[in-house]
Amino acid sequence: MKSIAVEKPRTAEELANTLREAAAAGKAVSPVGGGRAAAMGGVLDRCDVELHTTRLDRVIEHAPADMVVTVEAGITLEVLQAQLAKTGQFLPLDPFNSPGHTIGGILASGWSGPLRMRYGSARDFLIGIRVALPDGRLASAGGRVVKNVSGYDMMKLHLGALGALGVIVAASFKLFPAPLHDVTVTSSGGWDDADRVLAMPLAPSAVELFEDGRVYARFLGSRDAVSRVTADLGWQEVDGKWWLDHARAVPMMRISTPREKLREVMDGRTSWWASPGVGVAHWSCESPGEVTEARKKAETAGGSLVLMAATDEVKSTVDAWGTAPATLDVMRKLKDAFDPDHVLNPGRFLV
Protein backbone atom coordinates (compact mmCIF):
# COMPACT_ATOMS: atom_id res chain seq x y z
CA MET A 1 0.00 0.00 0.00
CA LYS A 2 1.32 3.40 -1.00
CA SER A 3 2.35 5.59 1.93
CA ILE A 4 1.08 9.13 2.24
CA ALA A 5 3.35 11.83 3.66
CA VAL A 6 1.76 13.93 6.41
CA GLU A 7 2.94 17.52 6.75
CA LYS A 8 1.92 19.80 9.64
CA PRO A 9 3.46 23.24 9.05
CA ARG A 10 3.43 25.82 11.84
CA THR A 11 3.22 28.98 9.73
CA ALA A 12 1.50 30.09 6.55
CA GLU A 13 4.88 30.59 4.90
CA GLU A 14 6.00 27.08 5.83
CA LEU A 15 2.74 25.65 4.49
CA ALA A 16 3.09 27.56 1.21
CA ASN A 17 6.65 26.34 0.78
CA THR A 18 5.65 22.74 1.49
CA LEU A 19 2.87 23.01 -1.08
CA ARG A 20 5.26 24.50 -3.65
CA GLU A 21 7.80 21.70 -3.18
CA ALA A 22 5.14 19.01 -3.47
CA ALA A 23 3.65 20.59 -6.59
CA ALA A 24 7.10 20.96 -8.20
CA ALA A 25 7.67 17.25 -7.62
CA GLY A 26 4.34 16.38 -9.25
CA LYS A 27 2.83 15.14 -6.00
CA ALA A 28 -0.91 15.31 -5.35
CA VAL A 29 -1.75 17.27 -2.22
CA SER A 30 -4.84 16.97 -0.04
CA PRO A 31 -5.41 19.82 2.46
CA VAL A 32 -6.77 18.64 5.82
CA GLY A 33 -8.36 20.73 8.56
CA GLY A 34 -10.39 19.08 11.30
CA GLY A 35 -11.39 16.22 9.02
CA ARG A 36 -15.08 16.69 9.77
CA ALA A 37 -16.02 17.07 6.09
CA ALA A 38 -13.38 14.69 4.75
CA ALA A 39 -15.95 12.38 3.11
CA MET A 40 -17.57 15.15 1.06
CA GLY A 41 -17.19 15.17 -2.71
CA GLY A 42 -15.79 12.58 -5.06
CA VAL A 43 -13.15 9.96 -4.33
CA LEU A 44 -9.59 11.29 -4.63
CA ASP A 45 -7.82 10.14 -7.79
CA ARG A 46 -4.57 10.10 -5.85
CA CYS A 47 -2.95 11.57 -2.77
CA ASP A 48 0.76 11.76 -2.05
CA VAL A 49 0.79 14.42 0.66
CA GLU A 50 -1.72 15.36 3.36
CA LEU A 51 -1.19 19.01 4.26
CA HIS A 52 -2.65 19.60 7.73
CA THR A 53 -3.50 23.11 8.94
CA THR A 54 -4.17 22.32 12.60
CA ARG A 55 -0.94 23.94 13.83
CA LEU A 56 -2.03 27.23 12.29
CA ASP A 57 -4.32 27.89 15.23
CA ARG A 58 -3.78 31.49 16.37
CA VAL A 59 -6.14 34.40 16.73
CA ILE A 60 -4.13 36.92 14.71
CA GLU A 61 -6.17 39.97 15.64
CA HIS A 62 -9.44 40.59 17.47
CA ALA A 63 -10.81 44.13 17.49
CA PRO A 64 -13.90 43.99 19.73
CA ALA A 65 -14.79 47.65 19.16
CA ASP A 66 -14.79 47.11 15.39
CA MET A 67 -16.43 43.67 15.76
CA VAL A 68 -13.82 42.04 13.50
CA VAL A 69 -11.56 39.04 14.00
CA THR A 70 -8.71 37.56 11.94
CA VAL A 71 -7.64 33.98 12.62
CA GLU A 72 -5.43 31.29 11.20
CA ALA A 73 -7.31 28.59 9.33
CA GLY A 74 -6.45 25.71 11.67
CA ILE A 75 -8.15 27.13 14.76
CA THR A 76 -11.24 25.15 15.74
CA LEU A 77 -14.61 26.84 15.86
CA GLU A 78 -15.02 25.96 19.54
CA VAL A 79 -11.73 27.60 20.56
CA LEU A 80 -12.57 30.72 18.59
CA GLN A 81 -16.08 30.99 20.04
CA ALA A 82 -14.68 30.71 23.59
CA GLN A 83 -12.26 33.56 22.84
CA LEU A 84 -14.98 35.76 21.35
CA ALA A 85 -17.38 35.06 24.22
CA LYS A 86 -15.05 36.93 26.57
CA THR A 87 -16.11 40.15 24.85
CA GLY A 88 -19.77 39.21 24.35
CA GLN A 89 -19.39 38.38 20.65
CA PHE A 90 -19.69 35.30 18.47
CA LEU A 91 -19.45 33.95 14.96
CA PRO A 92 -22.82 32.51 13.83
CA LEU A 93 -21.45 29.24 12.47
CA ASP A 94 -22.90 25.93 13.68
CA PRO A 95 -22.01 23.23 11.12
CA PHE A 96 -23.15 19.65 11.54
CA ASN A 97 -20.72 16.87 12.51
CA SER A 98 -19.43 19.12 15.30
CA PRO A 99 -17.34 19.67 17.35
CA GLY A 100 -13.92 19.75 15.72
CA HIS A 101 -14.36 21.81 12.55
CA THR A 102 -11.52 24.19 11.76
CA ILE A 103 -12.32 27.62 10.36
CA GLY A 104 -10.50 26.81 7.14
CA GLY A 105 -12.39 23.54 6.83
CA ILE A 106 -15.75 25.26 7.26
CA LEU A 107 -14.90 27.73 4.52
CA ALA A 108 -13.47 25.12 2.15
CA SER A 109 -16.43 22.76 2.57
CA GLY A 110 -19.15 25.41 2.64
CA TRP A 111 -20.90 23.66 5.51
CA SER A 112 -23.45 25.58 7.56
CA GLY A 113 -26.06 24.84 10.19
CA PRO A 114 -29.46 25.95 11.51
CA LEU A 115 -28.35 29.53 12.27
CA ARG A 116 -27.96 30.08 8.55
CA MET A 117 -31.63 31.02 8.54
CA ARG A 118 -30.98 34.27 10.40
CA TYR A 119 -27.34 35.08 9.74
CA GLY A 120 -26.66 33.51 6.36
CA SER A 121 -23.65 31.35 5.59
CA ALA A 122 -19.99 32.16 6.19
CA ARG A 123 -19.76 33.95 2.83
CA ASP A 124 -22.09 36.63 4.22
CA PHE A 125 -19.72 37.74 6.98
CA LEU A 126 -16.33 36.71 5.60
CA ILE A 127 -14.44 39.93 4.84
CA GLY A 128 -10.92 38.70 4.08
CA ILE A 129 -8.99 35.58 3.23
CA ARG A 130 -5.40 34.45 2.73
CA VAL A 131 -4.61 31.42 0.57
CA ALA A 132 -1.49 29.41 -0.27
CA LEU A 133 -1.23 28.62 -3.98
CA PRO A 134 0.60 25.66 -5.56
CA ASP A 135 3.43 27.89 -6.79
CA GLY A 136 4.23 28.87 -3.20
CA ARG A 137 2.69 32.31 -3.27
CA LEU A 138 0.46 33.59 -0.47
CA ALA A 139 -2.46 35.48 -2.00
CA SER A 140 -4.83 37.74 -0.07
CA ALA A 141 -8.29 39.08 -0.91
CA GLY A 142 -10.61 41.35 1.01
CA GLY A 143 -9.22 42.80 4.20
CA ARG A 144 -9.64 43.25 7.94
CA VAL A 145 -12.31 45.92 7.82
CA VAL A 146 -15.99 45.48 7.05
CA LYS A 147 -15.98 48.08 4.25
CA ASN A 148 -13.65 47.23 1.38
CA VAL A 149 -13.26 48.45 -2.19
CA SER A 150 -15.71 47.02 -4.68
CA GLY A 151 -14.73 44.73 -7.53
CA TYR A 152 -14.55 41.03 -8.34
CA ASP A 153 -14.61 39.15 -5.06
CA MET A 154 -11.75 36.68 -5.40
CA MET A 155 -12.10 35.35 -1.87
CA LYS A 156 -15.51 33.84 -2.61
CA LEU A 157 -13.88 31.51 -5.16
CA HIS A 158 -12.36 29.48 -2.33
CA LEU A 159 -15.60 29.03 -0.37
CA GLY A 160 -16.93 25.54 -0.93
CA ALA A 161 -14.13 24.69 -3.39
CA LEU A 162 -12.76 21.90 -1.14
CA GLY A 163 -9.22 23.19 -1.45
CA ALA A 164 -9.21 22.68 -5.22
CA LEU A 165 -7.87 26.19 -5.94
CA GLY A 166 -5.61 26.80 -2.95
CA VAL A 167 -5.17 26.12 0.76
CA ILE A 168 -6.85 28.63 3.06
CA VAL A 169 -4.38 29.74 5.75
CA ALA A 170 -6.21 32.69 7.38
CA ALA A 171 -9.55 34.50 7.32
CA SER A 172 -11.18 37.66 8.66
CA PHE A 173 -14.80 37.91 9.74
CA LYS A 174 -17.39 40.44 10.76
CA LEU A 175 -18.65 39.49 14.23
CA PHE A 176 -22.04 39.65 15.94
CA PRO A 177 -23.05 40.50 19.52
CA ALA A 178 -24.03 37.54 21.65
CA PRO A 179 -27.84 37.35 21.88
CA LEU A 180 -29.48 38.91 24.94
CA HIS A 181 -31.97 36.07 25.27
CA ASP A 182 -31.92 32.58 23.73
CA VAL A 183 -34.98 30.31 23.96
CA THR A 184 -35.77 27.02 22.22
CA VAL A 185 -39.29 25.61 21.92
CA THR A 186 -40.64 22.44 20.35
CA SER A 187 -43.84 20.96 18.98
CA SER A 188 -44.85 17.83 17.09
CA GLY A 189 -47.00 19.40 14.37
CA GLY A 190 -44.74 18.73 11.40
CA TRP A 191 -44.75 20.91 8.30
CA ASP A 192 -47.83 22.87 9.39
CA ASP A 193 -46.21 23.94 12.65
CA ALA A 194 -43.00 24.75 10.78
CA ASP A 195 -44.98 27.06 8.51
CA ARG A 196 -46.66 28.62 11.52
CA VAL A 197 -43.48 29.41 13.40
CA LEU A 198 -41.82 30.79 10.27
CA ALA A 199 -44.68 33.27 9.94
CA MET A 200 -44.44 34.64 13.51
CA PRO A 201 -43.98 38.44 13.92
CA LEU A 202 -40.56 37.79 15.48
CA ALA A 203 -38.87 35.45 13.06
CA PRO A 204 -37.05 32.51 14.65
CA SER A 205 -33.29 32.35 14.20
CA ALA A 206 -33.39 28.63 13.43
CA VAL A 207 -36.09 26.05 12.71
CA GLU A 208 -35.43 22.32 12.39
CA LEU A 209 -38.04 19.79 11.28
CA PHE A 210 -37.76 16.00 11.57
CA GLU A 211 -39.46 13.24 9.60
CA ASP A 212 -41.46 12.20 12.69
CA GLY A 213 -43.06 15.65 12.88
CA ARG A 214 -40.92 17.19 15.64
CA VAL A 215 -40.20 20.87 15.16
CA TYR A 216 -37.60 22.87 17.10
CA ALA A 217 -37.48 26.66 16.90
CA ARG A 218 -34.81 28.94 18.35
CA PHE A 219 -35.56 32.57 19.18
CA LEU A 220 -32.81 35.11 19.79
CA GLY A 221 -33.40 38.72 20.84
CA SER A 222 -34.60 40.85 23.70
CA ARG A 223 -36.17 39.08 26.66
CA ASP A 224 -39.55 40.81 26.21
CA ALA A 225 -39.82 40.08 22.50
CA VAL A 226 -38.73 36.45 22.82
CA SER A 227 -41.00 35.83 25.82
CA ARG A 228 -44.00 37.26 24.01
CA VAL A 229 -43.60 35.28 20.79
CA THR A 230 -42.94 31.98 22.58
CA ALA A 231 -45.97 32.56 24.81
CA ASP A 232 -48.12 33.19 21.72
CA LEU A 233 -46.85 29.95 20.19
CA GLY A 234 -47.60 27.94 23.31
CA TRP A 235 -44.97 25.32 22.51
CA GLN A 236 -42.94 23.45 25.11
CA GLU A 237 -39.63 25.05 26.08
CA VAL A 238 -36.53 22.82 26.02
CA ASP A 239 -32.93 23.22 27.11
CA GLY A 240 -30.92 25.18 24.57
CA LYS A 241 -28.21 22.52 24.77
CA TRP A 242 -30.41 20.56 22.37
CA TRP A 243 -28.70 22.44 19.53
CA LEU A 244 -25.27 21.19 20.60
CA ASP A 245 -26.53 17.61 20.51
CA HIS A 246 -28.18 18.21 17.14
CA ALA A 247 -24.92 19.60 15.74
CA ARG A 248 -23.29 16.18 16.26
CA ALA A 249 -25.47 14.70 13.51
CA VAL A 250 -23.54 13.57 10.43
CA PRO A 251 -25.33 14.50 7.20
CA MET A 252 -25.08 11.89 4.45
CA MET A 253 -26.65 14.04 1.72
CA ARG A 254 -27.83 17.63 1.43
CA ILE A 255 -30.91 18.40 -0.62
CA SER A 256 -31.42 22.08 -1.45
CA THR A 257 -34.53 23.45 -3.15
CA PRO A 258 -36.61 26.63 -3.22
CA ARG A 259 -38.35 26.84 0.17
CA GLU A 260 -41.80 26.18 -1.23
CA LYS A 261 -40.63 23.00 -3.01
CA LEU A 262 -38.86 21.25 -0.13
CA ARG A 263 -41.93 19.53 1.33
CA GLU A 264 -42.82 18.02 -2.05
CA VAL A 265 -39.30 16.75 -2.65
CA MET A 266 -39.07 15.12 0.81
CA ASP A 267 -42.57 13.62 0.71
CA GLY A 268 -42.50 9.85 1.32
CA ARG A 269 -38.85 9.74 2.39
CA THR A 270 -37.46 8.58 5.73
CA SER A 271 -34.31 9.30 7.75
CA TRP A 272 -34.14 13.05 7.23
CA TRP A 273 -34.23 16.36 9.01
CA ALA A 274 -34.71 19.75 7.41
CA SER A 275 -34.19 23.47 7.80
CA PRO A 276 -37.44 24.51 6.07
CA GLY A 277 -36.73 28.22 6.46
CA VAL A 278 -33.84 27.98 3.96
CA GLY A 279 -35.04 25.08 1.81
CA VAL A 280 -32.43 22.54 2.95
CA ALA A 281 -32.84 18.93 4.07
CA HIS A 282 -30.24 16.39 5.19
CA TRP A 283 -31.06 12.83 4.21
CA SER A 284 -29.58 9.37 4.79
CA CYS A 285 -30.13 6.64 2.22
CA GLU A 286 -27.93 3.75 1.07
CA SER A 287 -29.87 2.88 -2.08
CA PRO A 288 -28.19 4.35 -5.19
CA GLY A 289 -31.47 4.05 -7.07
CA GLU A 290 -33.37 6.08 -4.49
CA VAL A 291 -30.62 8.69 -4.40
CA THR A 292 -30.75 9.05 -8.18
CA GLU A 293 -34.54 9.43 -8.07
CA ALA A 294 -34.35 12.01 -5.29
CA ARG A 295 -31.68 13.98 -7.15
CA LYS A 296 -33.82 14.08 -10.29
CA LYS A 297 -36.78 15.34 -8.27
CA ALA A 298 -34.69 17.97 -6.51
CA GLU A 299 -33.13 19.22 -9.76
CA THR A 300 -36.53 19.34 -11.46
CA ALA A 301 -37.67 21.57 -8.58
CA GLY A 302 -34.76 23.90 -9.22
CA GLY A 303 -32.50 22.47 -6.52
CA SER A 304 -29.70 19.96 -6.02
CA LEU A 305 -28.57 16.89 -4.12
CA VAL A 306 -24.95 16.78 -2.95
CA LEU A 307 -23.19 13.89 -1.22
CA MET A 308 -21.79 14.95 2.16
CA ALA A 309 -20.70 11.68 3.76
CA ALA A 310 -22.18 8.93 1.62
CA THR A 311 -21.20 5.28 1.78
CA ASP A 312 -18.70 3.82 -0.70
CA GLU A 313 -21.55 1.88 -2.34
CA VAL A 314 -23.45 5.06 -3.08
CA LYS A 315 -20.33 6.95 -4.18
CA SER A 316 -19.34 4.18 -6.59
CA THR A 317 -22.55 4.59 -8.58
CA VAL A 318 -23.82 8.12 -7.85
CA ASP A 319 -21.89 11.25 -8.74
CA ALA A 320 -21.10 13.40 -5.72
CA TRP A 321 -22.39 16.62 -7.28
CA GLY A 322 -25.17 15.85 -9.74
CA THR A 323 -25.82 17.52 -13.08
CA ALA A 324 -22.88 19.73 -14.06
CA PRO A 325 -23.65 23.46 -13.84
CA ALA A 326 -23.68 25.71 -16.89
CA THR A 327 -20.59 27.39 -15.48
CA LEU A 328 -18.46 24.23 -15.62
CA ASP A 329 -16.19 25.55 -18.40
CA VAL A 330 -15.52 28.70 -16.38
CA MET A 331 -14.74 26.57 -13.34
CA ARG A 332 -12.27 24.51 -15.34
CA LYS A 333 -10.51 27.67 -16.54
CA LEU A 334 -10.24 28.89 -12.95
CA LYS A 335 -8.81 25.54 -11.88
CA ASP A 336 -6.23 25.72 -14.65
CA ALA A 337 -5.31 29.26 -13.64
CA PHE A 338 -4.93 28.61 -9.91
CA ASP A 339 -3.67 25.01 -10.07
CA PRO A 340 -2.35 24.37 -13.60
CA ASP A 341 -0.88 20.95 -12.77
CA HIS A 342 -4.00 19.84 -10.85
CA VAL A 343 -2.11 18.81 -7.73
CA LEU A 344 -4.75 19.95 -5.23
CA ASN A 345 -7.39 17.35 -4.30
CA PRO A 346 -7.61 15.73 -7.76
CA GLY A 347 -11.00 14.09 -8.28
CA ARG A 348 -12.67 15.44 -5.17
CA PHE A 349 -14.30 18.55 -6.59
CA LEU A 350 -16.17 19.18 -9.85
CA VAL A 351 -12.96 20.14 -11.66
Secondary structure, 3 states (H helix, E strand, C coil): CCCCEEECCCCHHHHHHHHHHHHHCCCCEEEECCCCCCCCCCCCCCCCEEEECCCCCCEEEEECCCCEEEEECCCEHHHHHHHHHCCCEECCCCCCCCCCCEHHHHHHHCCCCCCHHHHCCHHHCEEEEEEECCCCCEEEEECCCCCCCCCCCHHHHHCCCCCCCCEEEEEEEECEECCCEEEEEEECCHHHHHHHHHCCCCCCCEEEEECCCCEEEEEEECHHHHHHHHHHHCCEEECCCHHHHHCCCCCCEEEECCHHHHHHHHCCCCCEEEECCCCEEEECCCCHHHHHHHHHHHHHCCCEEEECCCCHHHHHHCCCCCCCCCCHHHHHHHHHHHCCCCCECCCCCCC
